[in-house]
Amino acid sequence: MIVKVKNRAFFNSRIFSVNLVTYPTNHKVMNHIDPVQQGRYYKLNFVLMQPKVGGVFSCTKCIINFCDRIYLFRPDKYKHSVSKIGSGKRVLLTFALNI
């Protein structure tokens, strides 16, 4: 069964983007690194809604992890993933900067 992620872009440029991302039940994000062509890539994620079961973010190195709700990390440099969402949904407000 394929589950669809909803991604609503509020702003998108070559350097900066802002998105509201909703991950449904049964979705997971495999361990990966986000490739960039050049520069440094930063993501600041605000978890607006935690799933009831699962959906735990993991990163080999976070710059900031505040209460498992606010994450600043380098997705181009460190592996990151989200465990399978067993129940509920995970909603993120994410800011991405490539400098």
N, C-alpha and C positions, 0 to 999 in steps of 0.2 A: 504494500500500500504506500503510495507516494503522498506525502503531506506537503502542502504549499505554505511557504513563508510569505507573509505580507510585508512588503517593503514600500513605505511611503516616503518619497524624497521631498524634503522641504527646500533644500538648497544643494546644488551640485556644481562644482567647478573642478578644474584640474588640481587645485591645491586643497580645497576645503569642501566638505559635504556634511549635511545634517539629515538624518533619516530616523523614522519611527519604524521599528521592525517588530513584527509579531510572529512568534514561533508557536505553532499549535501542539496539541497532544501528539505523542509518538515521534516528534521531531528530535533529532540530535545533530550536533555538529562534530564531525570527526576531527581528530587532532591534526592540525595543519599550520602552515606559515603562509601569510598572504604576500605574494610576490609584488614588488614594485619595480618599475624600470629604472628609477633613480631617486636619490634622496632618502630621507627618513620618514617613516610612516607611523603616525600616532593615532590611537583611538581612545576616546573618552566615552565610556558607556555608563548610562544611568539605567538601572533596572527599575522600571516603573511598576511592573507586576511580576511577581514570582509565581511559578507554577506550584500547585499543591504538592506534587510529587516530582522529584527529579529536576532537570534543567539547571544543573550546577555548573557554573563556569570554572574552568581550570586553565591556568597559564603558567608556563615554566618560570616566568619572571614578570611580575606586575610592578609598575612604578608606584601606583597607588591602588590599594584595595581597601575601601572604606565600608565596613559592615556588610560585605558581600553584596553591596548594592551599587557602588560607584567604583569603576575600574578605569585606570589609565595604564595603557600598555603599548608595546611596540609589536603589532601583528606581523611586521615584516622580519622581525628578528627572533621572536620567541614563539614556540608552538603553543597553541591554545585550542580549546574544545569546549563543548557544552554536552553534558550527559543527557541521555534520553529523557524527554518529558513524559512522565507517566500519567499525569493528570493535571488539567488546567492549561494555561498558556504563559509564555514568557514574553514580556513586552519591554523593548529597549528604546531609549532615545540615545542615538549614537552620533558623535561628532568625530569626523576623521580629518586629519591634517597630514599632508604630504609636502615636506619642505626639503 
